[in-house]
């Protein structure tokens, strides 16, 4: 039976990702069959988990996913593995308003799967006070159990003793004490980590992180904290979204890469065939496909190259004459009339939608969304509801005359607002779909 453990922290920036990757790689090197999963909607971390563990990773989101889907995806990830490590998002209890278990907090995922919690505590600037933080985490939510602590950014042996002894007096084992290892922190871009596929010498860096974690944490003690997953995986299909077609043309390269692993596996499980093509290589969508999907990514970093990809643009327009095309976030921008990059240069895009976007003046848009489709599209029929999120820095210069793709609301009770654009069978928006509502 697979045993599991959640790696969490009281806040972002505490070192959860570094610890998780180090543990995955170090345990894999020791001969353990280990898999990593990610709590929340971050679509970059799972690729790093997969690189560190050698096993496919997946997102588990308690707000966007019904519990049955969450458990099924966790069960699929854990199948045949000795150990599952779930990396939390933000602070352990951070989420949005919602019913118990559906707030998006990592604590929801820990409770649903029966995962004990290993806390990563950044003790820089404090000593015994760290124990008060740990005690608060232990008592805040009775559904979860904090079973161990790793201290991060420890300044000295005395510092470790002061913080460690105070925490252990609570009855919680301190299983690691990691000094400042800023040289091992993975580089970031404005949406988070640089993608795993772009990272040079990734295996070498993962081994370095594993060496550091193994040198400063007790791997055997950490592994002993894990417990058998308590749930029984459901037999329901894991297709969070129905496939947009039987044979799907999927853009995939450095400009278009943000597509959730659970969507791909779910579409395949539903019998769909996925055909990948690269707009940056000036490849058009394959003509033998019956739907085209442009995921999110970083088109703003490659806008000039996309504007000059004549075969891609012409092939996409030809495809859209009779078959559905959908773009999420970066894909939406590429379907629009123009994209202005951070330097202020304007680049023509596919022109299948009237939207014009810009990075000349960045503004962060972030948060969960529930979307209701305004018309039939590749995503589903009019009126269908989906849960997902938005996370981008682009601004809309002009929407043009296109009607909206959907109407969205946030979890805080906002009134529905128009989202995205549609023109014929072409749709798009900044909304990243995670699962049907």
Secondary structure, 3 states (H helix, E strand, C coil): CCEEEEEECCCCCCCHHHHHHHHHHHHHHCCCCEEEEEECCCCCHHHHHHHHHCCCCCEECCCCCCHHHHHHHHHHHHCCCCEEEEECCCCCCCCCCCCCCCCCCHHHHHHHHCCEEEEEEECCCCCCHHHHHHHHHHHHCCCCCEEEEEEEEECCHHHHHHHHHHHHCCCCEEEEEEECCHHHCCCEECCEECCHHHCCCHHHHHHHHHHHHHHHECHHHHHHHCEECCCCCCCCCCCCCCCCCCEEEEECECCECECCHHHHHHHHHCCCEEEEECHHHCCCCCCCCCEEEECECCHHHHHHHHHCCHHHHHHHHHHHCCCEEEEECHHHHHHCCEEECCCCCEEECCCCCCCEEECCCCCCEEEEEEEEECCCECCECCCCEEEEEEEECCEEEECCCCECCEEEECCCCCCCEEECEEECCEEEECCEEEEEC
